[in-house]
């Protein structure tokens, strides 16, 4: 087994940045989900669950500074009044680009029914320090992607729908990472410990550049795999991961 993809998502719910090498800190990939867009009216950090337009923009990060590319191709760099004005004009509401380290544990919302945007919104609080849903690292295997494609062959099981940090190339098809929970996963000098399956939501159905809206992505996972896909991991040994690194599960 080897690492086939690495992804950093510098700004919560914006398109991510593929990497060839990533530094893994005790609380996640360097730069991952360290920024978010806060709705000034509600105080919540926006996610594409409630604001699908976020997936139309992309973010990269350079020396800790986020660079956001808007759908029209314009770019804004770092926090500040100019960035906030551009983001607010794009989203049609007053927002601000905020750092996860400068915020109290952030509040966000998801829908009670992942296939119905008119269902009840439910608020939850993210862990402190980063705008992650549950734990520092999200890991997914190519075997799981192939398993999903067998269940819903008309769907585009593009890794971007699922927003992992680490994608591991595993032969065959099946949700093999489920069996890795509570077992050390060694990648180069890094050690991860998967702790729980990632519960999925409307995010996997959302359109983004090159991907159409597909409610059956969620319905397939709900019907066949308890609405989970991939595993959340703790970091038990920091270091660097590079695409092509060997992966060992103990």
PyMOL commands that set and color helices and strands:
alter all, ss='L'
color gray80, all
select helices_A, chain A and resi 52-56+81-91+100-102+142-151+159-161+176-180+202-205+215-225
alter helices_A, ss='H'
color red, helices_A
select strands_A, chain A and resi 2-8+17-19+21-25+28-29+35-39+58-62+65-69+75-77+95-99+107-111+121-125+137-141+166-169+184-187+190-199+228-237+239-242+247-249
alter strands_A, ss='S'
color yellow, strands_A
deselect
rebuild
show_as cartoon
